């Protein structure tokens, strides 16, 4: 790439990506706000790794005007799915520096979100959208600090152009994939990225189990029940999944790379949904379990367990409840009733 990656959103994934690109010598600007912006203006980002802290000084901006977009830039959307519509609308029509006619929507846009909803929101305004199935286990719980958990490499990306754009965007996708590899991520180019994102959705719907109280056996049981229900919905919706039912989803969508073991200083990785509830920020649950509910309604296939999880955690998020306010048994009871 001849320009910069302008990463919009400085949470776990955005900050980690900006650090890895910077360390690799790939130009990157991280657009942050609030306490995270203040922390990164006053000092480096701390990567709290298993073998010690690494500090990376990032180029940061507080908004699009400060980022001063140019025609050579690539935008990277690193906000949560629930925030994507508003952010895309805010950025799409911003004029590019040095041009009378070009706007941000003329730039390539890379979308990193969990779920499958952002892509269509993005290409309503952007002509070149690159979709990424992202597996980067990182916790972000305090300003200026991210905790990476990848055991091999820094994460795993599957990258692809959207349907109808594979040929036109092939060179763009290859160049982005090369930069991600250079930044330390294991990266694969996929011609079937939409299917790959739906496969990853199977794993992301289990994020919810860590927000609910319960033991590990109960979490494993609920995860299996949610995934089995989601598989039936996705099959009815016409998605030909390539992950067998007896394969560990975490290993499959993570490229076979297990996360690093936790330590007393680095508690187990719990995922983006859990982090939403810990920080009291809006939850992405409507675009994970809620996506299965939506697809089920369209296909005429009920998804009562995913709907129950969406309802419990949606209400919990709206009323400001934290992790553990509800028990896995509230969902498993419904599973038992459905079987009887």
C-alpha positions, 0 to 999 in steps of 0.5 A, spaced: 500 500 500 502 507 498 498 510 503 495 509 510 491 504 514 486 509 517 483 505 523 476 507 526 475 505 533 480 504 538 478 498 542 481 491 543 481 489 535 483 497 533 488 498 538 491 491 537 491 492 529 494 499 529 500 497 534 502 491 529 502 495 523 506 500 526 511 495 529 511 492 522 513 499 519 506 499 515 503 506 516 497 506 520 493 512 524 488 510 529 482 514 530 480 514 538 476 518 542 474 519 550 479 516 555 483 512 550 484 518 546 487 521 552 491 515 554 494 514 547 496 522 546 500 522 553 503 515 552 504 509 548 499 503 547 501 497 552 501 490 549 500 486 556 503 480 553 505 473 556 512 474 556 512 482 559 509 488 556 511 492 550 510 499 549 508 502 542 507 509 540 501 510 535 499 515 531 492 517 533 487 522 531 480 524 534 476 525 528 476 525 521 478 532 520 484 530 524 486 524 520 486 528 514 484 523 509 487 522 502 486 518 496 491 513 498 488 511 504 484 505 506 479 505 511 478 500 517 472 499 521 474 497 527 467 499 531 462 494 534 457 492 529 451 496 533 455 502 532 457 501 524 451 504 521 452 511 525 460 511 524 459 509 516 454 515 515 459 520 519 465 518 515 462 516 508 461 523 505 467 527 508 471 530 502 478 527 501 484 532 502 487 535 496 481 533 491 475 537 489 470 531 488 473 525 492 470 523 498 471 517 503 466 513 500 471 512 494 476 509 499 476 502 500 473 500 507 475 494 511 470 491 515 472 487 521 466 486 525 463 480 528 456 477 525 454 478 518 450 485 518 456 490 517 458 488 510 451 490 507 451 497 511 457 498 508 456 497 501 450 501 501 455 507 501 462 504 499 463 501 493 470 497 495 468 493 501 473 488 504 470 483 509 474 480 514 473 474 519 477 476 525 480 471 530 484 476 535 483 474 542 484 481 545 482 484 552 481 491 552 478 493 559 482 500 561 485 506 557 491 505 553 492 497 555 490 491 551 492 484 553 493 479 547 492 472 548 494 469 541 498 463 542 501 462 535 502 469 531 498 475 533 491 472 530 488 469 524 484 473 519 480 470 513 480 476 508 475 476 501 471 481 497 464 481 497 459 477 492 460 480 485 467 484 487 471 478 487 475 479 480 475 487 481 477 487 488 482 481 487 489 485 487 486 490 493 484 484 497 491 481 496 495 487 498 491 488 504 492 480 506 500 481 505 500 487 509 496 483 515 501 478 514 507 483 515 504 485 521 504 478 524 497 475 523 496 469 520 492 471 513 488 467 508 484 470 502 477 467 501 473 467 495 467 465 499 468 470 505 460 470 506 460 463 508 466 464 512 463 469 516 457 465 517 461 459 520 464 464 524 458 466 527 457 459 529 462 460 534 460 468 536 453 466 538 457 462 544 460 469 547 454 469 551 455 463 555 461 467 559 456 473 560 451 468 564 453 465 571 454 458 571 459 452 571 464 450 565 459 444 564 453 448 564 457 453 559 459 447 554 452 444 554 449 451 553 454 452 547 452 446 544 445 447 544 446 454 541 450 452 536 446 446 534 440 450 533 444 455 529 446 450 524 439 448 523 437 455 521 443 456 517 442 450 513 435 452 512 437 459 510 441 456 504 448 456 507 453 450 506 457 450 512 464 447 511 465 445 518 463 438 521 459 438 527 464 434 531 470 439 530 471 444 535 469 451 533 474 455 536 480 451 533 476 451 526 475 458 525 481 460 529 485 456 524 487 451 529 491 456 533 490 455 541 490 461 545 495 462 550 494 459 557 492 464 562 496 466 568 494 470 574 496 477 571 492 475 565 485 472 566 482 467 561 480 471 555 472 472 555 471 475 548 467 481 546 460 480 548 463 479 556 467 485 555 461 490 553 458 487 559 464 489 564 465 496 561 457 497 561 457 499 553 452 497 549 452 489 547 453 486 540 448 480 542 442 483 537 448 481 531 450 475 534 444 470 537 440 476 534 442 474 527 440 467 528 433 469 530 433 473 524 435 468 519 430 463 523 424 468 522 426 469 515 426 461 513 421 459 518 425 455 523 424 457 530 431 459 534 428 459 541 434 458 545 438 464 541 432 468 542 432 467 549 439 469 550 438 475 546 432 477 550 435 476 557 442 479 555 438 485 551 434 486 557 440 486 561 444 490 557 439 496 557 438 496 564 446 496 566 446 489 569 453 486 569 456 479 567 453 474 572 446 477 573 443 471 570 444 464 570 445 459 564 439 455 567 434 460 565 436 458 558 437 451 559 430 450 562 427 452 556 432 447 552 429 442 556 422 444 555 423 444 548 425 437 548 419 435 552 
